[in-house]
């Protein structure tokens, strides 16, 4: 049985105006979509104009961590939530699972899974939380990699900014299935169906200066 603890509460910003039946507030679904990705798009307003940046992110529980640079003006604007109020943001993640080809151009579509999260972002200033966030960012891209690499030193930590966004106002949206052709179009001689979209990784290519004795780690061969 689904309980309130298993879902996010819908808000005016998380209820879509179109195709509401595709929206979901199930935490497990939201988390699964986020955990399959490591690139997000972070939107905010800077000097009165909208800005959207692609960047790395990671999920730890009901919190997202987003990677950036201490020289970034927007990240400086996030503050710590104490001295400054933070930065209102919208973060999105999308997976394309299929190209949906209908007999009419109008009904072409995509099968997809997406998450949209709204909230106020704050810069991570606690040293322990920062290290946890940086490890999570590395492992979001390649699980297990943070334990198999040198941690950031003091100089590198000083040059790296991470912001956090709590998952509170968030929703998923999913489309599956085939094309929605109009009945009068079904006799047209045009191919109709779905082209699946798959992601994958190639064979790891070692660095030119890598010692040949260093083997490809198991977490890479498992990708």
N, CA, C and O of each residue as an XYZ file, in Angstrom:
892
protein
N       0.842     -1.196      0.000
C       0.000      0.000      0.000
C       0.873      1.241      0.000
O       1.820      1.330      0.782
N       0.568      2.211     -0.873
C       1.327      3.443     -0.959
C       0.933      4.378      0.174
O      -0.255      4.584      0.424
N       1.921      4.946      0.861
C       1.665      5.881      1.943
C       2.221      7.244      1.566
O       2.900      7.398      0.550
N       1.916      8.244      2.415
C       2.394      9.604      2.159
C       3.909      9.661      2.141
O       4.493     10.498      1.451
N       4.555      8.770      2.900
C       6.015      8.762      2.935
C       6.615      8.257      1.637
O       7.800      8.473      1.383
N       5.813      7.583      0.804
C       6.309      7.022     -0.449
C       6.145      7.965     -1.631
O       6.604      7.659     -2.732
N       5.498      9.110     -1.421
C       5.198     10.014     -2.531
C       5.566     11.447     -2.172
O       5.652     11.812     -1.000
N       5.781     12.246     -3.207
C       5.948     13.685     -3.038
C       4.582     14.359     -3.179
O       3.721     13.883     -3.920
N       4.396     15.445     -2.478
C       3.122     16.150     -2.513
C       3.041     17.028     -3.760
O       3.908     17.878     -3.962
N       2.026     16.844     -4.597
C       1.892     17.695     -5.784
C       1.689     19.162     -5.402
O       1.052     19.473     -4.396
N       2.238     20.048     -6.217
C       2.046     21.489     -6.045
C       1.657     22.082     -7.393
O       1.649     21.394     -8.414
N       1.335     23.376     -7.374
C       0.979     24.044     -8.628
C       2.114     23.948     -9.642
O       1.862     23.910    -10.846
N       3.352     23.908     -9.176
C       4.494     23.874    -10.089
C       4.833     22.473    -10.565
O       5.539     22.319    -11.562
N       4.351     21.451     -9.879
C       4.709     20.088    -10.272
C       3.575     19.335    -10.952
O       3.757     18.192    -11.372
N       2.410     19.959    -11.065
C       1.304     19.342    -11.794
C       1.334     19.868    -13.229
O       1.127     21.063    -13.440
N       1.585     19.011    -14.218
C       1.685     19.489    -15.603
C       0.340     19.973    -16.129
O      -0.719     19.518    -15.697
N       0.412     20.906    -17.071
C      -0.814     21.408    -17.686
C      -1.280     20.493    -18.813
O      -2.456     20.516    -19.177
N      -0.366     19.679    -19.377
C      -0.719     18.733    -20.440
C      -0.352     17.316    -20.014
O       0.624     17.104    -19.295
N      -1.137     16.361    -20.462
C      -0.869     14.935    -20.215
C      -0.634     14.661    -18.733
O       0.374     14.069    -18.347
N      -1.572     15.097    -17.920
C      -1.420     14.918    -16.472
C      -1.361     13.443    -16.079
O      -0.801     13.095    -15.040
N      -1.938     12.580    -16.910
C      -1.929     11.151    -16.585
C      -0.523     10.564    -16.626
O      -0.293      9.477    -16.095
N       0.417     11.267    -17.245
C       1.797     10.780    -17.315
C       2.628     11.202    -16.107
O       3.758     10.741    -15.941
N       2.084     12.065    -15.274
C       2.831     12.559    -14.114
C       2.778     11.551    -12.973
O       1.792     10.833    -12.802
N       3.851     11.510    -12.201
C       3.913     10.635    -11.031
C       4.686     11.336     -9.926
O       5.622     12.094    -10.183
N       4.279     11.070     -8.699
C       4.947     11.648     -7.537
C       5.524     10.546     -6.656
O       5.851     10.762     -5.489
N       5.640      9.357     -7.250
C       6.173      8.201     -6.534
C       7.673      8.373     -6.313
O       8.424      8.559     -7.270
N       8.108      8.312     -5.069
C       9.521      8.542     -4.760
C      10.430      7.509     -5.408
O      11.501      7.848     -5.912
N      10.010      6.256     -5.396
C      10.860      5.210     -5.969
C      11.083      5.455     -7.460
O      12.190      5.263     -7.963
N      10.043      5.874     -8.160
C      10.184      6.168     -9.586
C      11.079      7.376     -9.806
O      11.973      7.341    -10.652
N      10.849      8.440     -9.056
C      11.688      9.637     -9.170
C      13.153      9.290     -8.933
O      14.025      9.696     -9.701
N      13.418      8.545     -7.877
C      14.798      8.196     -7.544
C      15.435      7.326     -8.633
O      16.607      7.502     -8.965
N      14.667      6.397     -9.180
C      15.234      5.514    -10.207
C      15.618      6.302    -11.460
O      16.641      6.018    -12.083
N      14.804      7.286    -11.829
C      15.121      8.112    -12.991
C      16.380      8.937    -12.724
O      17.250      9.047    -13.588
N      16.472      9.507    -11.541
C      17.646     10.303    -11.191
C      18.905      9.441    -11.136
O      19.970      9.863    -11.586
N      18.782      8.242    -10.590
C      19.957      7.407    -10.372
C      20.533      6.837    -11.657
O      21.683      6.398    -11.669
N      19.766      6.833    -12.737
C      20.275      6.372    -14.019
C      21.038      7.455    -14.770
O      21.657      7.180    -15.798
N      20.998      8.672    -14.268
C      21.606      9.804    -14.976
C      22.761     10.377    -14.163
O      22.924     10.071    -12.982
N      23.554     11.211    -14.818
C      24.544     12.009    -14.094
C      24.660     13.426    -14.658
O      25.414     14.244    -14.133
N      23.917     13.715    -15.723
C      23.837     15.073    -16.257
C      22.437     15.622    -15.986
O      21.431     14.973    -16.276
N      22.396     16.819    -15.430
C      21.123     17.507    -15.241
C      21.197     18.864    -15.929
O      22.264     19.298    -16.362
N      20.057     19.522    -16.022
C      20.016     20.902    -16.486
C      19.459     21.749    -15.350
O      18.362     21.509    -14.845
N      20.251     22.749    -14.964
C      19.926     23.598    -13.822
C      19.495     24.966    -14.330
O      20.277     25.671    -14.969
N      18.254     25.341    -14.046
C      17.716     26.615    -14.496
C      17.555     27.593    -13.347
O      17.182     27.209    -12.239
N      17.839     28.862    -13.619
C      17.694     29.923    -12.619
C      17.633     31.253    -13.367
O      17.793     31.294    -14.586
N      17.405     32.321    -12.642
C      17.356     33.653    -13.236
C      18.583     34.438    -12.794
O      18.884     34.530    -11.604
N      19.293     35.007    -13.781
C      20.477     35.820    -13.487
C      20.322     37.170    -14.175
O      20.142     37.237    -15.391
N      20.391     38.231    -13.403
C      20.246     39.590    -13.930
C      18.956     39.739    -14.742
O      18.928     40.411    -15.773
N      17.897     39.102    -14.255
C      16.603     39.240    -14.893
C      16.374     38.364    -16.104
O      15.307     38.437    -16.714
N      17.344     37.534    -16.476
C      17.213     36.682    -17.656
C      17.365     35.220    -17.259
O      18.143     34.907    -16.358
N      16.626     34.305    -17.925
C      16.752     32.878    -17.589
C      18.067     32.306    -18.082
O      18.558     32.663    -19.153
N      18.628     31.410    -17.281
C      19.868     30.704    -17.609
C      19.653     29.225    -17.318
O      19.085     28.873    -16.284
N      20.101     28.358    -18.219
C      20.029     26.909    -18.011
C      21.417     26.334    -18.270
O      21.979     26.510    -19.351
N      21.965     25.644    -17.271
C      23.311     25.092    -17.381
C      23.278     23.566    -17.289
O      22.643     23.024    -16.384
N      23.945     22.865    -18.204
C      24.142     21.415    -18.032
C      25.300     21.177    -17.078
O      26.343     21.822    -17.190
N      25.125     20.263    -16.150
C      26.188     20.003    -15.180
C      25.992     18.632    -14.544
O      24.953     17.995    -14.718
N      26.995     18.192    -13.812
C      26.931     16.919    -13.105
C      26.096     17.048    -11.833
O      26.050     18.104    -11.202
N      25.436     15.941    -11.474
C      24.690     15.926    -10.223
C      24.763     14.527     -9.632
O      25.150     13.568    -10.300
N      24.382     14.436     -8.370
C      24.281     13.143     -7.692
C      23.147     13.219     -6.676
O      22.828     14.284     -6.147
N      22.551     12.062     -6.420
C      21.499     11.983     -5.396
C      22.024     11.249     -4.183
O      22.636     10.188     -4.302
N      21.779     11.823     -3.004
C      22.040     11.156     -1.731
C      20.764     11.274     -0.912
O      20.472     12.332     -0.356
N      20.008     10.189     -0.837
C      18.734     10.235     -0.142
C      17.768     11.157     -0.854
O      17.567     11.036     -2.063
N      17.170     12.079     -0.118
C      16.238     13.041     -0.690
C      16.925     14.388     -0.929
O      16.311     15.443     -0.773
N      18.189     14.341     -1.303
C      18.944     15.568     -1.577
C      19.766     15.376     -2.840
O      20.360     14.319     -3.053
N      19.794     16.405     -3.674
C      20.637     16.408     -4.858
C      21.825     17.319     -4.635
O      21.706     18.383     -4.027
N      22.981     16.887     -5.137
C      24.186     17.710     -5.125
C      24.561     18.022     -6.567
O      24.566     17.136     -7.421
N      24.875     19.287     -6.831
C      25.182     19.748     -8.177
C      26.573     20.343     -8.181
O      26.916     21.151     -7.318
N      27.381     19.937     -9.166
C      28.782     20.329     -9.241
C      28.951     21.677     -9.932
O      28.215     22.017    -10.858
N      29.939     22.436     -9.461
C      30.250     23.706    -10.107
C      31.618     24.207     -9.688
O      32.409     23.474     -9.093
N      31.886     25.458    -10.005
C      33.163     26.099     -9.691
C      32.929     27.249     -8.730
O      31.890     27.908     -8.786
N      33.883     27.492     -7.854
C      33.752     28.612     -6.921
C      33.782     29.953     -7.650
O      33.374     30.969     -7.089
N      34.262     29.964     -8.898
C      34.273     31.196     -9.672
C      32.960     31.487    -10.363
O      32.822     32.525    -11.009
N      31.990     30.593    -10.242
C      30.708     30.770    -10.917
C      29.829     31.736    -10.140
O      29.549     31.513     -8.962
N      29.395     32.802    -10.788
C      28.544     33.785    -10.135
C      27.246     33.188     -9.620
O      26.852     33.482     -8.491
N      26.566     32.359    -10.404
C      25.316     31.771     -9.897
C      25.527     30.916     -8.657
O      24.715     30.950     -7.732
N      26.622     30.142     -8.633
C      26.853     29.291     -7.466
C      27.192     30.130     -6.242
O      26.839     29.766     -5.120
N      27.873     31.244     -6.450
C      28.141     32.123     -5.314
C      26.841     32.703     -4.762
O      26.732     32.989     -3.570
N      25.864     32.870     -5.641
C      24.588     33.453     -5.220
C      23.753     32.492     -4.380
O      22.806     32.915     -3.717
N      24.094     31.198     -4.401
C      23.294     30.239     -3.637
C      23.446     30.439     -2.141
O      22.503     30.197     -1.387
N      24.617     30.877     -1.700
C      24.828     31.091     -0.282
C      24.731     29.813      0.516
O      24.649     28.719     -0.042
N      24.740     29.963      1.830
C      24.724     28.795      2.715
C      23.391     28.596      3.416
O      23.249     27.701      4.249
N      22.415     29.430      3.079
C      21.116     29.314      3.726
C      21.037     29.992      5.065
O      19.979     30.001      5.695
N      22.153     30.568      5.521
C      22.178     31.278      6.801
C      22.357     32.766      6.548
O      21.479     33.571      6.860
N      23.528     33.129      5.966
C      23.784     34.539      5.683
C      23.008     35.014      4.465
O      22.645     36.188      4.385
N      22.749     34.129      3.523
C      22.012     34.474      2.313
C      20.893     33.462      2.105
O      21.013     32.316      2.537
N      19.806     33.866      1.451
C      18.614     33.005      1.374
C      18.701     31.863      0.385
O      17.820     31.002      0.385
N      19.722     31.813     -0.458
C      19.812     30.765     -1.454
C      19.301     31.236     -2.805
O      18.904     32.390     -2.969
N      19.319     30.318     -3.777
C      18.967     30.648     -5.156
C      17.796     29.782     -5.606
O      17.916     28.557     -5.599
N      16.671     30.373     -5.995
C      15.567     29.578     -6.543
C      15.993     28.931     -7.861
O      16.512     29.606     -8.750
N      15.773     27.633     -7.981
C      16.220     26.905     -9.171
C      15.150     25.924     -9.620
O      14.215     25.605     -8.887
N      15.321     25.458    -10.852
C      14.551     24.336    -11.385
C      15.555     23.383    -12.021
O      16.343     23.780    -12.879
N      15.522     22.132    -11.597
C      16.473     21.132    -12.083
C      15.715     20.037    -12.822
O      14.690     19.547    -12.349
N      16.236     19.659    -13.993
C      15.567     18.635    -14.787
C      16.538     17.540    -15.203
O      17.731     17.780    -15.390
N      16.000     16.336    -15.342
C      16.736     15.170    -15.842
C      15.805     14.431    -16.798
O      14.625     14.250    -16.497
N      16.331     14.002    -17.954
C      15.504     13.327    -18.952
C      16.241     12.143    -19.561
O      17.429     12.233    -19.873
N      15.523     11.026    -19.730
C      15.999      9.880    -20.499
C      15.079      9.704    -21.699
O      13.858      9.721    -21.548
N      15.646      9.536    -22.879
C      14.856      9.214    -24.070
C      14.951      7.709    -24.295
O      16.044      7.175    -24.482
N      13.811      7.026    -24.277
C      13.768      5.571    -24.404
C      13.346      5.097    -25.782
O      13.588      3.943    -26.136
N      12.720      5.960    -26.565
C      12.273      5.522    -27.882
C      11.823      6.684    -28.747
O      11.351      7.706    -28.249
N      11.981      6.506    -30.071
C      11.447      7.456    -31.046
C      10.104      6.915    -31.520
O      10.032      5.820    -32.078
N       9.060      7.672    -31.300
C       7.709      7.223    -31.637
C       7.318      7.847    -32.977
O       7.105      9.056    -33.075
N       7.227      7.002    -34.004
C       6.955      7.469    -35.363
C       5.517      7.129    -35.738
O       5.145      5.959    -35.833
N       4.735      8.147    -35.945
C       3.335      7.965    -36.327
C       3.180      8.154    -37.834
O       4.113      8.577    -38.517
N       2.017      7.843    -38.329
C       1.761      8.025    -39.767
C       1.632      9.502    -40.127
O       1.902      9.895    -41.262
N       1.223     10.314    -39.166
C       1.149     11.763    -39.385
C       2.293     12.432    -38.639
O       2.693     11.982    -37.565
N       2.816     13.508    -39.215
C       3.908     14.244    -38.569
C       3.474     14.781    -37.210
O       4.274     14.842    -36.276
N       2.213     15.168    -37.103
C       1.712     15.778    -35.873
C       1.821     14.833    -34.681
O       2.089     15.280    -33.565
N       1.617     13.538    -34.898
C       1.567     12.577    -33.792
C       2.911     11.917    -33.496
O       2.974     11.007    -32.669
N       3.988     12.354    -34.152
C       5.310     11.861    -33.759
C       5.597     12.273    -32.310
O       5.167     13.335    -31.860
N       6.323     11.428    -31.595
C       6.568     11.711    -30.190
C       7.837     10.997    -29.738
O       8.582     10.451    -30.552
N       8.068     11.008    -28.441
C       9.175     10.298    -27.812
C       8.632      9.508    -26.634
O       7.710      9.954    -25.951
N       9.201      8.340    -26.398
C       9.032      7.678    -25.114
C      10.160      8.159    -24.213
O      11.329      8.137    -24.598
N       9.805      8.587    -23.028
C      10.798      9.242    -22.172
C      10.457      9.031    -20.704
O       9.346      8.636    -20.351
N      11.438      9.304    -19.868
C      11.267      9.402    -18.417
C      11.964     10.683    -17.973
O      13.122     10.914    -18.323
N      11.278     11.503    -17.217
C      11.869     12.775    -16.819
C      11.519     13.110    -15.379
O      10.536     12.617    -14.825
N      12.346     13.956    -14.791
C      12.104     14.477    -13.440
C      12.307     15.983    -13.474
O      13.258     16.479    -14.078
N      11.411     16.701    -12.823
C      11.551     18.144    -12.649
C      11.477     18.426    -11.150
O      10.538     18.004    -10.475
N      12.481     19.148    -10.635
C      12.532     19.493     -9.215
C      12.651     21.006     -9.062
O      13.489     21.642     -9.700
N      11.814     21.565     -8.221
C      11.860     22.998     -7.904
C      12.340     23.152     -6.462
O      12.127     22.272     -5.628
N      12.990     24.280     -6.183
C      13.390     24.538     -4.814
C      14.424     25.641     -4.730
O      14.692     26.349     -5.701
N      14.992     25.768     -3.552
C      16.023     26.771     -3.291
C      17.342     26.062     -3.039
O      17.450     25.243     -2.126
N      18.339     26.377     -3.845
C      19.654     25.732     -3.741
C      20.555     26.520     -2.799
O      20.502     27.747     -2.730
N      21.385     25.770     -2.076
C      22.350     26.377     -1.160
C      23.720     25.760     -1.392
O      23.833     24.577     -1.714
N      24.748     26.561     -1.228
C      26.105     26.042     -1.381
C      26.483     25.192     -0.175
O      26.178     25.542      0.965
N      27.149     24.077     -0.439
C      27.623     23.199      0.629
C      28.903     23.803      1.201
O      29.884     23.981      0.478
N      28.897     24.117      2.488
C      30.056     24.725      3.126
C      30.684     23.832      4.190
O      31.852     24.010      4.534
N      29.927     22.879      4.711
C      30.474     21.969      5.717
C      31.483     21.040      5.052
O      31.143     20.384      4.067
N      32.725     20.961      5.562
C      33.765     20.156      4.904
C      33.400     18.685      4.755
O      33.679     18.089      3.715
N      32.789     18.092      5.761
C      32.431     16.682      5.676
C      31.328     16.444      4.649
O      31.377     15.482      3.882
N      30.337     17.327      4.644
C      29.277     17.189      3.651
C      29.823     17.397      2.246
O      29.391     16.739      1.300
N      30.782     18.325      2.114
C      31.381     18.570      0.800
C      32.102     17.331      0.297
O      31.975     16.976     -0.875
N      32.854     16.668      1.164
C      33.553     15.451      0.741
C      32.556     14.346      0.387
O      32.751     13.619     -0.587
N      31.498     14.221      1.172
C      30.465     13.237      0.861
C      29.838     13.528     -0.490
O      29.605     12.617     -1.285
N      29.565     14.811     -0.751
C      28.947     15.202     -2.014
C      29.877     14.926     -3.189
O      29.428     14.449     -4.232
N      31.167     15.219     -3.036
C      32.113     14.998     -4.130
C      32.277     13.506     -4.420
O      32.372     13.105     -5.580
N      32.311     12.690     -3.374
C      32.362     11.236     -3.589
C      31.108     10.759     -4.327
O      31.184      9.921     -5.225
N      29.959     11.306     -3.934
C      28.705     10.912     -4.578
C      28.683     11.332     -6.043
O      28.163     10.599     -6.884
N      29.237     12.496     -6.361
C      29.280     12.959     -7.742
C      30.147     12.042     -8.599
O      29.785     11.724     -9.732
N      31.289     11.616     -8.063
C      32.159     10.695     -8.802
C      31.458      9.354     -9.009
O      31.489      8.791    -10.104
N      30.825      8.848     -7.949
C      30.176      7.537     -8.029
C      28.894      7.567     -8.848
O      28.466      6.531     -9.356
N      28.267      8.747     -8.987
C      27.077      8.837     -9.833
C      27.447      8.555    -11.282
O      26.665      7.959    -12.023
N      28.656      8.988    -11.691
C      29.121      8.767    -13.057
C      29.611      7.336    -13.224
O      29.201      6.642    -14.155
N      30.491      6.889    -12.323
C      31.028      5.523    -12.357
C      30.954      4.956    -10.942
O      31.816      5.267    -10.120
N      29.961      4.141    -10.638
C      29.840      3.584     -9.289
C      31.114      2.862     -8.862
O      31.638      2.016     -9.586
N      31.600      3.212     -7.676
C      32.806      2.594     -7.141
C      34.075      3.363     -7.412
O      35.126      3.024     -6.868
N      34.007      4.398     -8.245
C      35.227      5.101     -8.638
C      35.819      5.949     -7.516
O      37.039      6.103     -7.458
N      35.005      6.499     -6.633
C      35.546      7.381     -5.595
C      36.521      6.649     -4.683
O      37.468      7.252     -4.177
N      36.297      5.356     -4.468
C      37.195      4.566     -3.617
C      38.460      4.163     -4.351
O      39.392      3.637     -3.742
N      38.501      4.406     -5.660
C      39.638      3.992     -6.472
C      40.284      5.205     -7.150
O      40.749      5.114     -8.287
N      40.308      6.334     -6.446
C      40.955      7.537     -6.966
C      41.400      8.404     -5.793
O      40.896      8.267     -4.679
N      42.348      9.295     -6.059
C      42.834     10.183     -4.996
C      41.759     11.200     -4.645
O      41.204     11.836     -5.541
N      41.453     11.367     -3.369
C      40.471     12.385     -2.984
C      40.992     13.783     -3.292
O      42.198     13.989     -3.422
N      40.083     14.735     -3.409
C      40.474     16.119     -3.649
C      41.317     16.643     -2.487
O      41.029     16.382     -1.319
N      42.374     17.392     -2.842
C      43.192     18.005     -1.798
C      42.613     19.371     -1.413
O      41.587     19.795     -1.945
N      43.288     20.048     -0.484
C      42.760     21.314      0.028
C      42.603     22.355     -1.070
O      41.599     23.068     -1.106
N      43.582     22.452     -1.967
C      43.521     23.428     -3.061
C      42.370     23.107     -4.002
O      41.656     24.006     -4.448
N      42.192     21.826     -4.303
C      41.113     21.422     -5.212
C      39.740     21.652     -4.578
O      38.797     22.066     -5.253
N      39.639     21.379     -3.277
C      38.376     21.631     -2.588
C      38.022     23.110     -2.608
O      36.855     23.476     -2.743
N      39.046     23.963     -2.473
C      38.811     25.403     -2.464
C      38.334     25.910     -3.816
O      37.671     26.944     -3.896
N      38.669     25.184     -4.881
C      38.288     25.611     -6.229
C      36.978     24.994     -6.688
O      36.485     25.311     -7.770
N      36.408     24.109     -5.865
C      35.209     23.375     -6.259
C      34.019     23.824     -5.430
O      34.105     23.923     -4.206
N      32.923     24.090     -6.093
C      31.687     24.430     -5.400
C      30.654     23.344     -5.658
O      30.554     22.812     -6.763
N      29.897     23.026     -4.631
C      28.783     22.085     -4.756
C      27.570     22.742     -4.121
O      27.650     23.305     -3.029
N      26.445     22.662     -4.823
C      25.209     23.160     -4.234
C      24.283     21.986     -3.962
O      24.354     20.953     -4.627
N      23.434     22.157     -2.997
C      22.483     21.109     -2.635
C      21.065     21.605     -2.875
O      20.754     22.785     -2.713
N      20.227     20.668     -3.263
C      18.811     20.954     -3.475
C      18.019     19.813     -2.866
O      18.152     18.665     -3.292
N      17.208     20.115     -1.887
C      16.384     19.078     -1.265
C      15.236     18.702     -2.190
O      14.597     19.561     -2.798
N      14.987     17.387     -2.284
C      13.878     16.891     -3.098
C      12.592     17.009     -2.291
O      12.285     16.164     -1.449
N      11.858     18.061     -2.563
C      10.613     18.305     -1.858
C       9.494     18.586     -2.846
O       8.434     17.962     -2.788
N       9.729     19.523     -3.749
C       8.748     19.886     -4.771
C       9.216     19.276     -6.088
O       9.954     19.906     -6.846
N       8.782     18.050     -6.353
C       9.367     17.275     -7.441
C       8.319     16.343     -8.043
O       7.406     15.886     -7.357
N       8.470     16.072     -9.339
C       7.566     15.136    -10.010
C       8.306     14.419    -11.125
O       9.329     14.895    -11.617
N       7.781     13.279    -11.512
C       8.269     12.538    -12.672
C       7.191     12.585    -13.747
O       6.010     12.782    -13.460
N       7.626     12.397    -15.000
C       6.683     12.295    -16.102
C       7.217     11.241    -17.057
O       8.396     11.258    -17.409
N       6.351     10.323    -17.476
C       6.778      9.173    -18.253
C       5.816      8.949    -19.415
O       4.598      8.986    -19.239
N       6.374      8.717    -20.608
C       5.569      8.256    -21.735
C       6.090      6.913    -22.200
O       7.296      6.738    -22.373
N       5.190      5.963    -22.404
C       5.531      4.651    -22.948
C       4.521      4.312    -24.039
O       3.504      4.988    -24.197
N       4.815      3.262    -24.782
C       3.854      2.766    -25.754
C       4.090      3.278    -27.162
O       5.063      3.979    -27.439
N       3.173      2.909    -28.041
C       3.311      3.218    -29.450
C       2.671      4.527    -29.847
O       2.230      5.298    -28.995
N       2.622      4.779    -31.156
C       2.051      6.038    -31.655
C       0.539      6.081    -31.491
O      -0.135      5.052    -31.452
N       0.034      7.295    -31.396
C      -1.412      7.504    -31.290
C      -1.938      8.029    -32.627
O      -2.286      9.203    -32.761
N      -1.986      7.141    -33.597
C      -2.467      7.534    -34.920
C      -3.973      7.770    -34.906
O      -4.719      7.082    -34.209
N      -4.399      8.746    -35.681
C      -5.833      8.953    -35.863
C      -6.414      7.787    -36.662
O      -5.745      7.248    -37.543
N      -7.656      7.393    -36.362
C      -8.259      6.255    -37.087
C      -8.217      6.411    -38.600
O      -7.991      5.435    -39.314
N      -8.433      7.625    -39.099
C      -8.457      7.825    -40.545
C      -7.075      7.740    -41.179
O      -6.957      7.678    -42.403
N      -6.014      7.736    -40.346
C      -4.655      7.655    -40.883
C      -4.112      6.221    -40.908
O      -3.056      5.973    -41.489
N      -4.810      5.295    -40.294
C      -4.250      3.952    -40.118
C      -4.116      3.166    -41.414
O      -3.406      2.161    -41.460
N      -4.776      3.605    -42.443
C      -4.647      2.922    -43.739
C      -3.578      3.559    -44.624
O      -3.342      3.092    -45.738
N      -2.929      4.618    -44.143
C      -1.893      5.281    -44.941
C      -0.668      4.378    -45.060
O      -0.373      3.630    -44.128
N       0.048      4.426    -46.174
C       1.187      3.509    -46.410
C       2.503      4.011    -45.822
O       3.538      3.982    -46.486
N       2.456      4.472    -44.574
C       3.661      4.979    -43.920
C       3.986      4.093    -42.714
O       3.094      3.703    -41.959
N       5.274      3.783    -42.545
C       5.677      2.952    -41.402
C       5.339      3.674    -40.107
O       5.514      4.887    -39.995
N       4.858      2.922    -39.140
C       4.480      3.485    -37.847
C       4.948      2.537    -36.757
O       4.789      1.323    -36.878
N       5.518      3.078    -35.703
C       5.999      2.232    -34.605
C       6.980      2.981    -33.731
O       7.001      4.211    -33.696
N       7.798      2.206    -33.019
C       8.747      2.768    -32.060
C      10.153      2.280    -32.389
O      10.363      1.092    -32.633
N      11.107      3.197    -32.395
C      12.525      2.861    -32.529
C      13.147      2.970    -31.140
O      13.307      4.084    -30.641
N      13.507      1.850    -30.489
C      14.099      1.928    -29.147
C      15.427      2.685    -29.161
O      16.203      2.584    -30.111
N      15.670      3.428    -28.112
C      16.937      4.153    -27.935
C      17.675      3.507    -26.776
O      17.137      3.401    -25.674
N      18.903      3.077    -27.021
C      19.703      2.402    -26.001
C      20.986      3.191    -25.720
O      21.592      3.755    -26.632
N      21.382      3.221    -24.464
C      22.673      3.793    -24.092
C      23.676      2.685    -23.871
O      23.294      1.537    -23.644
N      24.955      3.013    -23.935
C      25.966      1.980    -23.719
C      27.356      2.579    -23.615
O      27.556      3.766    -23.869
N      28.313      1.742    -23.240
C      29.695      2.164    -23.068
C      30.593      1.307    -23.946
O      30.330      0.124    -24.161
N      31.652      1.919    -24.447
C      32.638      1.190    -25.220
C      33.706      0.581    -24.328
O      33.644      0.682    -23.103
N      34.681     -0.048    -24.956
C      35.797     -0.641    -24.220
C      36.684      0.457    -23.643
O      37.073      1.368    -24.375
N      37.016      0.400    -22.352
C      37.868      1.434    -21.755
C      39.208      1.558    -22.481
O      39.840      0.554    -22.807
N      39.634      2.794    -22.730
C      40.900      3.079    -23.404
C      41.871      3.628    -22.366
O      41.617      4.695    -21.807
N      42.973      2.937    -22.088
C      43.896      3.399    -21.046
C      44.626      4.673    -21.443
O      44.832      4.938    -22.628
N      45.015      5.456    -20.451
C      45.831      6.647    -20.691
C      47.174      6.237    -21.275
O      47.670      5.141    -21.016
N      47.760      7.137    -22.070
C      49.037      6.832    -22.713
C      50.133      6.521    -21.710
O      51.028      5.724    -21.989
N      50.063      7.152    -20.538
C      51.122      6.963    -19.544
C      50.743      5.973    -18.443
O      51.413      5.910    -17.412
N      49.666      5.195    -18.651
C      49.256      4.232    -17.630
C      50.201      3.042    -17.609
O      50.555      2.501    -18.656
N      50.607      2.638    -16.409
C      51.434      1.445    -16.235
C      50.648      0.234    -16.759
O      49.532     -0.007    -16.300
N      51.193     -0.522    -17.695
C      50.484     -1.692    -18.244
C      50.084     -2.709    -17.176
O      49.193     -3.529    -17.394
N      50.748     -2.649    -16.021
C      50.423     -3.596    -14.955
C      49.109     -3.261    -14.254
O      48.564     -4.088    -13.524
N      48.601     -2.045    -14.478
C      47.344     -1.647    -13.844
C      46.191     -2.158    -14.707
O      46.005     -1.721    -15.842
N      45.433     -3.078    -14.152
C      44.341     -3.711    -14.891
C      43.080     -2.849    -14.885
O      42.912     -1.979    -14.030
N      42.216     -3.099    -15.834
C      40.920     -2.421    -15.849
C      40.125     -2.894    -14.631
O      39.941     -4.098    -14.453
N      39.658     -1.983    -13.799
C      38.949     -2.402    -12.570
C      37.601     -3.059    -12.894
O      37.003     -2.824    -13.944
N      37.161     -3.877    -11.966
C      35.913     -4.634    -12.167
C      34.722     -3.705    -12.347
O      33.807     -4.029    -13.104
N      34.706     -2.529    -11.653
C      33.550     -1.659    -11.771
C      33.431     -1.059    -13.160
O      32.348     -0.611    -13.539
N      34.523     -1.037    -13.938
C      34.446     -0.576    -15.324
C      33.967     -1.680    -16.263
O      33.168     -1.438    -17.168
N      34.457     -2.877    -16.039
C      34.018     -3.989    -16.903
C      32.546     -4.298    -16.650
O      31.886     -4.889    -17.504
N      32.021     -3.906    -15.484
C      30.628     -4.168    -15.171
C      29.684     -3.147    -15.804
O      28.473     -3.368    -15.818
N      30.201     -2.046    -16.324
C      29.341     -1.028    -16.922
C      28.589     -1.576    -18.135
O      27.817     -0.851    -18.762
